[in-house]
Amino acid sequence: MIEQGYDTALPPDAILYAALLARDSAWEGRAFVGVTSTGIFCRLTCPARNPRPENCRFFPTPAAALAAGFRACKRCHPLAPEALADPLVRALLAALDADLKAGPEARWTEARVVEAGFDPSTVRRVFRRHFGVTFLDLARQRRLGAGLKTLAAGGKVIEAQLEAGFESPSAFRAAFARMAGVAPGALARDALLRADWLETPLGPMIAVADARALHLLEFVGRKALPAEVRRLHAAAKGSLGVGTLPPHDQIARELAAYFEGRSASFTVPLAQQGTPFTRRVWQALCEIPAGQTRSYSQLAQAIGRPEAVRAVARANGANQIALIVPCHRVIGADGALTGYGGGLWRKQRLIDLEQQFAPAPA
């Protein structure tokens, strides 16, 4: 018999052992296996030879495995973020950071990836698995972020274009429009709503706020982001620009505390548009404690509508204030990860990060 793990919130060990055999990435960051015959604990995706079921113990966090006396595996590096355990990812992210510091002249193409000694198809596959986008897409997002900061500081579109490293204004406008759904020239000065670019350990986010409340907080690259920005642009009758307002400063501080593990509490005022049912679902999401998860059916029961599971799922997907309204805390009834607009890899990281905010098990 497989020995029972420490956390009763984990599914039966038979499910986790099947995930281990399949090297199922859906459990990445949410379950770890300790092998009693070696004294080592691993990710469920570890490429090492599969242990026998009677030698397995499952844990919800690396800390629980360490507390039980297991050592971290040197092949899958369970104490490091999964992406950074890959030497290819580490090397390219370091090169990208160096280029951004050097200036906008440094740009990445497939030819340059080859010159750096990497196979482009392998790089595409690895970055899509870890980040949901290709390496070249990630490099473009970083450049767009530099351009948006120039606009926010009052610079002209041509200055933003040069800061972002694009060869022509039309190329910058097209890239910006694809990302945010609004052309740079359509952004108003002294606008009612303003967008700001926020860097986080899980990638850049865009925050849109007025002088009193936050209207949108989304990861760059989310497919719904352009449509969400267009709706805000229309609701504000074109009064959408770039820059910072008090809610931007507050959410930047609160996100820093969150990612540094100091606090999972967000107090920035929110401006949410939706039906009474949708807002009730969002309220129920905010009532899920950090470090815990719920299924869609549990969420439907919590709002007194157990028959409305699909409607609850739609409301969950309509949320446009990520992290603060924690739709990432909703998982499948079987404990597996389900769709997340910011990418399943981010959902895995957020659930793993929030384990430090969970109460210690008795």
N, C-alpha and C positions, 0 to 999 in steps of 0.2 A: 504494500500500500504506500502511496506517496504521502509523505508527512505533511500535515496541514500547515499552511503558511500562517504568519502572525496576524494578518488583517482579515477579519471576517467579511470585509467588503469585497475581497477578491472572489471571483467565481470559483466553482469547484476545481480542484487541482487537475482533474482529467481534462478540463477545457484548456487550462494553461499548458499542460504537457502536450496536447495536440498542437497548440500554437507554437510551442518550442520545436516540435518536429517539423512544422511547416515554416519555421522562421518567420512567423507572421508579424510584419511591421506595425500592424494595428495596435499591438500591445507595447510598442516601444515607449519606454519611459513610465509605464504604468504597472509593470510587473517584472520581477527579476528572479532568476533561479539560482539557488545555492546547491552545489553538488557536494554531498557529504563525503564522497570517496576521495575528493581532491582538496576540499576546504576552500574552493574558489566559487565566487558568484559571478554571473554573466547576464547580459541582455538575452532576451528570448531569440534575438536574431544572430547570436554569436555563431561564427562559422566553425567553431570547434565541433568535434564529434559529439553526437547526442548522448547524454548520460542515460542510464537505466532509470525507469520511473521510481523505483524504490529508493534511489539515491538523491531524489530531488526534493528541495524545499522551496516554496515560492514566497516572495516578499513584495510588498507594495513599493518600497523605496530602497535605494542603496544603503541608507542609514540603518534600516531594519536588518539588512543582511550583514552589515558590519557589526551591529550589536550582537548578532547571533554567532559571531566569531569567524565569518567568512572573509577571504581576501579578494580584492578586485582582480578580475581577469585582465591579462596583459594583451589579449588579442582584441576584445571588443570594447575595452576601456569604459566600463559602466559608470565610472565616476565623472566622466567628461561628457559634455553634450555630444550627441551622436554624430552630428555633422563634423565637429572639430576633431573627432577621433579618426577621420579620414584624412590621410596626408595630402591627397589631391586637393581637398577643400581648403585645408589650412594654407597650402602654398598659394593658391589662387586668390583667396581672400586677403592674404598678406600683400600680394602683388597689387591687388586693387586698392587697398588702403594706401600703399606707397604712391601709386599713380595719382590718387585724388589729392594727396598732399602736394605733389609736384606741380599740379595745375591741369587745366582743361586740355592741354595738347595731347596728353597720354590717353589713347583710346584703345579699346579691345575689339578685335575682330577674330574670326576663326583662324586666319593666317597667323596672328600673333599667338593664339593658343598653341598652334603647332610649333611655332618658334620657341615657346616656353617648354616644349618637350612633352605635351599632352595630346592625347587623341581627342578630337572635337566631339565625336559621338559618345565617348565615355564621359567626357565632361558634361555634356548635355544630360545624359541619363542620371549621373550622380547628383547634379544640382537640382534636377526636377524631383528626384526622390527626397532630398533633404529639405529643399526650399520651395518647391512648387513652381519654380521658374528656372530658366536656363541661366548659365553664368553670364552670357551676353545681355540677357534681359536685366539681370541684377546690376550689371555695370551701367546700363542705360538709366535704370531707376536712380542710382546714386548720382549720375550726372544731372538728371532732371531735378533732383533735390537741391543741388547746388544752384541751379537756375531759379528755382522757386524762392530760395532764400534771397537771391539778388532782387527779385521782384518785390518780396516782402519788405526789403530795406529801402524801397522807393526807386530802385534802378529801372532803367528802360528795358523793353523787350530785347533789344539788340545786346545790351549788357548781360542780361540773363542768358541769352543764347551763347555768348562767348564764354561765360562762366561755366555753362553746362557742356561746352566742348562741341557744339553742333556747327557744321560748316555754313549753314544758311538759316535765316529767320524762318523760312517755310518748313525746314526740317524740325526745328525746335517747336514751332507751333503745332505741327502734326503730331509730334511725340507727346507734347503736353496735352493736346486734345484727346489722344487715345487714353492717356492715363487718367485725366480728371474729367473728361467730357465737356470741357469748356476751353475755347481758344484763349491764349494769353491776352490778346487785344480786347477780349470781351470782359476782362476783369476790371471792375470799377475801382477808382481811388476813393478813399474815405467811405467805403461801402458799409452797409448795415451788417452783412455777414463777411467774415474774413477767414481765409484758409491759411494754416501754418503747417510746416513740415516738421515732424518730430522723429528723431532717430531713437530706435529702441534695440535691445539685444536680439529681437526677433525680426528686425527689418524696419524700414521707415513706415510711419503712419501719417495720415493727413487728418488734422483736426479743423473743423469749421465751427465758428462760434460767433455770437453777437456780443455786445458789451456785458450781458448778464448771464448767458448760459451756453452750454456746449450743444451743438446740433448734430454733429457727426464726428466719429472717431473710427477710422478704418485703416487697415493695412493697405499699403500701396500694392497694387496687383490684384486686389479682389475684383472679380468680374463685375459685380454690381456697383462698384464705385462710380464709374462715369454716369450711370443712370441716377444714382443718388445725388451726385453733385448737380446734375441738370435739374432735378426736382427742386433742390434748394435754390438754385439760380432763378427758376421760374417763380417760386413762392416769394422770393425777395424782390420780384419784379426787376431782375437784372442787377440788383445792388449786392453783388458778390465780388469780393476782391481778395487781396492777400495782405498778410500782416498779423500782428499779435494784439490781443485784447486781454483783459484780466483773466477770463476763463482759460485762455491758452497758457498763461503763466502757471495757473493753478494745476491744470492737468499735467503739465510738464513735471512739476514737483511731485505730484502724486504717482505718476508713472515711474519716476526715478526711485521712489520709495518702494514701489511694488516690485520692480525688477531687482532691486538690491536686497529684497527679502525683509524689509523693515516694516511694511504695512500693506495689507490688502484692502484697506478702507479708502473709498473714494467719496469725496464730499462736494466735488464740483457740481454746480447746478446743471440740470439737464433740460433741454427743450425737445420733447418727443411728440411726434405727430402720429396718430394712429387711432384705430377704433377702440372703444372701451374694452373689448375682448383682447385686442392686441396689447394694450397697455397693462391689462391684468396679467397677461403672460409675462411681460417684461418685468413687472413687479415681482412675480413669483421667481423669476430667474435671479433677481437681486437678493432674494431671501435664501438662496442656496449658499451655505457657508463655504468659504475658500477651503480647499482641501477635500471637498466632497463632490459627488456627482449625483445626477438624477437621470432616469429614463424619461422619454416623452410621456409614457403612460403615467408615471409618478407625478410629472408636472401637471398633466391634465387632472389628476385626482386632487392635487393641491389647490387648484382653482375651482374645484367643485364641478368640473365638466369631464368626468371620466370617459365619456363617449366621444370627446372632441380631440382625439390624439393627433389626427392629421392636421386639424386647424391649429393646434398648438405647435406642431412642427413648422407650419407655414409662418406663424407669428415669430417663432424662434429665428427663422431664416430672414425675416424682414427687419430684424434688429440692425440698426446702423450705428450703434455706439458700442464698439467692441470693448472687451475687458470690463468696463464699468457695468454694463448689463451683460453678465457672464454667460452668454449662450454656449461658450466652450465647455461648460460644466454639464451639458446634456449629452448622454451617450446612449447607445442601443440597449435594448432590454437584456441582451446577452452579455453586456459589459464591453462590447467592442466599440471602437470609435465610429461615429457616423459623420456625415458631411459637415464641413465647416468652411465658410466663405473665405477665411484667411488661410486655408490649407490645413490638411490633417496633420502635417508635421508641426505646425504652430499649435494646434490643439493638443497634441501630445506634450509639447514643451510646457504649455501653460498648466496642464493638469499636473505634470511632474513638478513644476516650480511651486505650485500651490500646496504641495504636500508639506512644505515647511511651515505653512500656516495652520495645518490641521492639528487638533488636539492630540496629545500623545496617547497611544492605546493604553488601556488599563493593564 
